[in-house]
Amino acid sequence: MTSTANCSIYYVAKPLDNDITIAYVGLGSNLGNRAGNLLMAVRGLMEASFVVHKLSGIYETEPVEIETDKRFLNMVAEIHVKNVSPTQMMARLLRIEYLLGRTDKSLKKPRTIDLDILLFGDVQMDSAFLTLPHPRLHLRRFVLKPLAKIAPNIVVPGLNTEVIDILANLDDPSEVKRWRPNGGVNIDRMAETR
């Protein structure tokens, strides 16, 4: 264990081929054009030189621990990173948030966009700037449900449990449902009938 100025790193991410690390980023919006904000955030991720490998579907969710009644749109992105530390990645995410109009970083306020690193390979760290895995990842249905769609068997460091098992045993009654603009076709139901 290495300790430096209020930062503890327990072990380092295991790189894939060519030093690639898989990170998962949660995206959320409940102000303005929510879907447009998510789309612009994904574009921002690509413009920040991240490889967006997978995207979950979009889920409409009720606010959790936020001072608003405006529902969120949430999704999760699988990002492949190379030669970028978790703190460098977080700095880029904060810049994307700022460029998309989020200037108030208060935890309990509505937001145009919220970008959180959920997992960064196997990294566990706790600093004033960033905690990994995300400290509330295992408590939030609005994060676990889309994450389980694209990475159900990923093991959360520190919990040593797969995402799908955490979701199955979750004590979070908040509503999280697939977002269907204009009452669109139920893709999940179509998949079940095949």
Number of C-alpha atoms within 10 A of each C-alpha: 6 8 10 8 7 9 15 15 16 15 13 12 18 14 14 13 7 8 13 17 21 19 22 23 24 23 23 27 25 25 16 11 12 20 19 12 23 23 13 16 23 18 14 19 21 13 11 14 12 19 16 18 11 14 18 18 16 21 22 21 22 19 20 17 9 14 11 13 11 14 16 27 27 29 24 30 24 22 22 20 22 16 10 13 13 21 14 10 18 18 14 18 21 17 15 23 22 16 14 18 13 16 12 12 13 9 10 12 12 22 23 22 26 24 20 17 24 24 24 28 25 21 21 20 19 16 14 8 10 17 21 23 23 19 11 11 21 21 14 17 22 27 24 25 25 24 28 19 15 17 18 17 14 16 18 23 17 12 11 9 14 16 22 19 13 22 20 11 9 14 12 13 8 13 13 21 16 18 18 13 8 6 7 8 10 11 10 9 9 9 8 7 6 5
